[in-house]
Each structure stands twice: as C-alpha cells, then as structure tokens.
C-alpha cells in the first residue's frame, strides 16, 4: 500500500457497519434523512445525494435573506477543487455552510476545512429543503441530519459553529480500509502504521489550528473499527469546542418566509431509514490519502489512509 493511498468509510457486510476503504469504487447508502409532512420528496433527494461525492449548492431564502451553502455528500479528492469552482464569482465571505455528510477523505477534508476557514465561514448541520408555498419558494433547514467522521472536522472549520439539538454528530477511529472486514485478525506492516500515524498527526494539527481540543481527538481515536460510532453528547460537543453558539440566528439567516431550525424538528415516526446499498448511484471516487465516511444508522468500522 503506497504512502498516498486514501481511505473512506463504506459498508462492511460482515460487520453490519461501515469501514474506511481505500482505492475502490463504491456506492454508499446514508440513512438519516428525516421528513415532515410535505417534505418527503426533499428528504428522499437528500438521502440519495448523501451517497454521492459532495456537492455544493447555494440556497436562497426569499425575499430578504442572503441564503447559505448546502454541502451534501462524501468528501473526495475532487471536493476542494469543486468548492473552488463553486465559490468563483460568489461572495462567500462570512457565508453559512450547512453540512449533511458521512465524512470522506481525511486529507481532502482538511484542505476543504482550510478553505472554509479562510472565508470566515459559519457552520451548522442540517438538511436544506426548498418547498413551494402560496408566497413562492420557501427555503429552510431540517435539523435532524448527520455529520459523521470527517464531517465533524469540517464543522470545526466554522468561525461560528451551531449544532441543533436534533442533529447527530458521530466520531470514530481511522483504520486500514482493506482490512476492515476482520480488523483484529488482519496483519499490518510498518508502512501501514506509518500512514496511520502520519494522518493522525495531520488531523491533530488541523484540529488545534481550527480551535478544537484534544478531547475531540481523544473521543474519536478511542472508537475502534469493531465498535459503533460514538455520538457526541451536548457536553462532549462543548468539551470538543464544536459548538460556539446556542443561537441558530448566529449562523442561519431568518426572514418571514423561513422558520428557525428548532421549529422544524420532525416527528420520530417520519424519519426515513435505509440500511444498505441502494440504487445505481454513481460511486464516490476514491483517491490516495486517508478518508473517513460513515453511513448513519449502522455499526461502524473505521479506517485510515493507505
């Protein structure tokens, strides 16, 4: 395995969870989108988008609201470049980025996080939806979204960071993806260990540069591949310095046509859950470095750079 190999978290049938795999093409189902009556179609679209490489969209909340950036899907080697293309010609300084992601490439997430911070971006977690009303289109954010694995470190890149009560923020270790099916029984070379330690070092530097704490790294790196993802409690979110404000108005624009996130929490019975690989969605491209992405709802197995 070369020093440049990249890892990503995908479903492991044997572990009934998700593992970081390197240098493979894959389809990823990411359960966790939730709906309210009238928003089922939008939530299903979000669910499908989370299987694909990350896409950036500008969501405008009319009539007197500047909108926000929706970032949905898996971070790949193309994501930093695609964000640069998306940002070209747009005034994104101080913009809010709404995340809905299972993670992705470690090194490319770090690069993307630096781009967000250079813009002085604000970050939060949610599912962006646009619906038609008698007054026209209405843009809003559903709060019960998932931000997992490297998405958590993208969240950390925000100058101001808000996490709604209904959101799920989950972490795990980095691991070698091609040995995820039976991590305990697999053998590892000195080169493998070097790659893991190299990427942990890069991630640690990034965490401190962004104002995160050692507690975040400790929590993430204590979850092995054979255990479930660890969902951060409100106390742990603060301990990790992932939350800097409790006011949604500090990150999301509000006007008469947009409801606050807290008012949009759907009923538990409305949640859409999918447990496996679905549909012919185009696989996220794997490149060489470390990756981490985890579909929601299952046991997880993590993996590092290859």
C-alpha positions in Angstrom: 0.0 0.0 0.0 1.6 3.3 -1.1 2.0 6.3 1.2 -0.5 8.2 -0.8 -3.4 5.8 -0.5 -6.7 7.3 0.6 -9.3 5.7 2.9 -13.0 6.0 3.0 -15.7 4.6 5.2 -18.2 2.3 3.5 -20.5 -0.5 4.4 -18.9 -3.7 5.7 -21.4 -6.7 5.3 -19.5 -8.9 7.8 -19.6 -6.2 10.5 -23.0 -4.9 9.6 -21.4 -1.5 9.7 -19.2 0.8 7.8 -15.4 0.8 7.2 -12.9 3.1 5.6 -11.9 1.5 2.3 -9.1 2.7 0.0 -8.7 2.8 -3.8 -12.1 1.2 -4.6 -15.3 2.5 -6.3 -18.4 2.2 -4.1 -22.0 3.1 -3.6 -22.9 4.3 -0.1 -26.3 4.5 1.4 -26.6 7.0 4.1 -29.7 6.7 6.2 -30.6 9.5 8.5 -32.6 11.9 6.4 -35.9 12.8 8.1 -39.1 14.3 6.9 -42.1 16.3 7.9 -45.4 16.1 6.0 -44.9 17.7 2.7 -41.1 17.4 2.7 -40.9 13.6 2.0 -39.6 14.2 -1.6 -37.0 16.6 -0.5 -35.7 14.3 2.2 -35.5 11.4 -0.2 -33.5 13.5 -2.6 -31.1 14.4 0.3 -30.8 10.7 1.2 -29.8 9.9 -2.4 -27.4 12.8 -2.6 -25.5 11.7 0.5 -24.4 8.5 -1.3 -22.6 10.6 -3.9 -19.5 12.8 -3.8 -20.0 16.1 -2.0 -21.9 18.8 -3.9 -22.2 22.4 -3.1 -25.4 24.4 -3.8 -26.5 28.0 -3.0 -29.8 28.0 -1.2 -31.6 31.4 -1.4 -34.3 32.1 1.2 -36.6 34.7 -0.3 -37.3 37.5 -0.2 -34.9 39.3 2.1 -32.4 36.7 3.1 -28.9 36.1 1.8 -29.1 32.3 1.9 -26.5 29.7 2.7 -24.3 27.0 1.1 -25.6 23.4 1.3 -22.7 20.9 1.4 -24.1 17.3 1.0 -22.3 14.0 0.4 -18.9 12.4 0.7 -15.6 14.4 0.6 -13.4 13.1 -2.2 -10.2 14.2 -3.9 -12.2 16.4 -6.2 -14.1 18.2 -3.4 -11.6 21.1 -2.7 -11.3 21.9 -6.4 -15.1 21.7 -6.9 -15.6 24.0 -4.0 -13.2 26.5 -5.5 -15.2 26.3 -8.8 -18.4 26.8 -6.9 -17.0 29.8 -4.9 -15.7 31.5 -8.0 -17.7 34.6 -8.7 -19.7 34.3 -5.5 -19.4 36.5 -2.4 -19.0 33.7 0.2 -17.0 35.6 2.9 -18.9 35.0 6.1 -21.4 32.7 4.5 -23.0 29.8 6.4 -22.3 26.2 5.3 -24.9 23.7 6.2 -23.4 20.2 6.4 -25.1 16.8 5.7 -22.3 14.3 5.4 -20.8 10.9 6.4 -17.3 12.1 6.0 -14.7 11.2 3.4 -11.1 11.7 2.6 -9.0 12.9 5.6 -6.5 15.0 3.8 -9.1 16.4 1.3 -11.4 17.2 4.2 -8.5 19.1 5.9 -7.9 21.0 2.7 -11.6 21.8 2.4 -11.8 22.9 6.0 -9.0 25.3 5.5 -10.9 26.8 2.5 -14.0 27.3 4.7 -12.0 29.0 7.5 -10.2 31.3 5.0 -13.7 32.6 4.1 -14.6 33.2 7.7 -17.5 30.7 7.1 -20.1 29.8 9.7 -21.0 26.1 10.0 -24.0 24.1 11.1 -25.6 20.7 10.4 -28.9 20.2 8.6 -30.9 19.2 5.5 -31.6 22.1 3.2 -35.0 21.9 1.6 -36.9 24.2 -0.7 -40.7 23.9 -1.0 -43.3 25.8 -2.9 -45.8 27.9 -1.0 -48.5 30.4 -2.0 -45.9 33.1 -1.4 -43.4 31.3 -3.7 -40.4 29.2 -2.8 -39.5 28.7 0.9 -36.1 27.6 1.8 -35.4 26.1 5.3 -33.2 23.7 7.2 -34.3 20.4 8.8 -32.2 19.9 11.9 -32.1 16.1 12.3 -29.2 15.5 10.0 -26.0 13.5 10.4 -22.4 14.8 10.5 -20.1 11.9 10.9 -16.4 11.1 10.7 -14.5 13.8 8.8 -17.7 15.9 8.5 -17.1 16.7 12.2 -13.8 18.3 11.4 -15.5 20.3 8.6 -18.0 21.5 11.2 -15.0 22.6 13.3 -13.7 24.8 10.5 -16.5 27.3 11.0 -15.7 30.6 12.6 -19.0 30.3 14.4 -20.5 26.8 14.9 -24.1 25.8 15.8 -25.4 22.3 16.3 -29.1 21.8 16.6 -30.4 19.5 19.4 -31.8 17.0 16.9 -28.5 16.7 14.9 -26.3 13.6 15.2 -22.5 14.3 15.5 -20.6 11.0 15.5 -16.9 10.0 15.5 -14.6 7.0 15.2 -11.0 5.9 14.5 -9.1 5.9 11.3 -8.3 2.4 10.0 -6.9 0.5 7.1 -9.8 0.0 4.8 -8.8 -3.2 3.0 -8.7 -4.9 6.4 -11.9 -3.6 7.8 -13.9 -6.9 7.4 -11.8 -8.5 10.2 -9.6 -5.8 11.7 -8.5 -7.8 14.6 -7.3 -10.8 12.6 -5.7 -8.8 9.8 -1.9 -8.2 9.7 -0.3 -4.8 9.3 3.0 -3.6 8.0 5.3 -0.9 9.3 4.3 1.2 6.2 0.6 0.9 7.3 1.4 2.1 10.8 3.4 5.0 9.3 0.4 6.1 7.2 -2.0 5.9 10.1 0.3 7.9 12.4 1.1 10.4 9.6 -2.6 11.2 9.1 -3.4 11.3 12.8 -0.6 13.9 13.1 -2.1 16.0 10.2 -5.6 15.7 11.8 -4.3 16.8 15.2 -2.6 19.9 13.8 -5.7 20.8 11.9 -7.9 20.3 15.0 -5.8 22.7 17.1 -5.4 25.2 14.2 -9.2 25.3 14.0 -9.7 25.8 17.7 -10.7 22.3 18.6 -9.5 20.5 21.6 -7.6 17.3 22.4 -10.8 15.9 23.8 -12.2 15.7 20.3 -9.3 13.7 19.1 -9.3 11.5 22.2 -13.0 10.8 21.7 -12.6 9.9 18.0 -9.5 7.9 18.3 -10.8 5.8 21.1 -13.5 4.1 19.0 -12.1 1.0 17.2 -13.4 -0.5 13.9 -15.4 -3.2 15.6 -17.5 -0.8 17.7 -20.3 1.5 16.8 -19.7 5.2 16.1 -19.7 7.3 19.2 -22.4 10.0 19.1 -21.2 13.2 20.9 -23.4 14.4 23.8 -24.1 18.1 24.2 -21.5 18.2 27.0 -18.9 16.5 24.7 -19.7 18.9 21.9 -18.8 21.7 24.2 -15.7 19.9 25.5 -14.5 19.5 22.0 -15.3 23.2 21.2 -17.5 22.1 18.3 -20.3 24.4 19.5 -19.6 28.1 19.9 -23.2 29.4 20.0 -26.7 28.1 21.1 -28.5 30.7 18.8 -29.5 29.5 15.4 -29.8 33.1 14.3 -26.0 33.4 14.7 -25.4 31.2 11.7 -28.6 31.0 9.7 -30.4 33.9 8.0 -34.0 34.3 9.0 -36.9 36.1 7.4 -40.7 36.0 7.4 -40.6 33.0 4.9 -38.1 30.9 6.9 -38.7 29.1 10.1 -35.9 28.6 12.7 -34.4 25.1 12.8 -35.8 24.4 16.3 -39.3 24.8 14.9 -38.7 22.3 12.1 -38.0 19.2 14.1 -40.0 16.3 12.6 -41.8 13.5 14.4 -39.7 10.4 15.0 -42.2 8.4 13.0 -41.4 10.4 9.9 -37.8 9.5 9.7 -36.6 7.7 6.6 -34.1 5.0 7.3 -32.2 2.8 4.9 -29.9 0.1 6.0 -27.8 -0.8 2.9 -26.5 0.0 -0.5 -29.3 1.3 -2.7 -29.8 2.1 -6.3 -27.4 2.8 -9.2 -26.0 5.9 -7.7 -22.6 6.8 -9.1 -19.9 5.7 -6.7 -17.8 8.3 -4.9 -14.3 8.4 -6.3 -11.6 7.1 -4.0 -8.1 8.6 -4.2 -4.9 8.3 -2.3 -4.6 9.6 1.2 -6.8 9.0 4.2 -10.6 9.0 4.2 -13.5 8.5 6.6 -17.1 8.3 5.9 -19.9 6.5 7.6 -23.5 6.0 6.6 -25.8 6.6 9.5 -27.7 4.1 11.5 -25.3 1.1 11.4 -22.4 -0.3 13.4 -19.3 1.4 12.1 -15.8 0.3 11.3 -13.2 3.0 10.8 -10.1 3.0 8.6 -7.1 5.2 7.8 -5.0 6.4 5.0 -3.4 4.0 2.7 
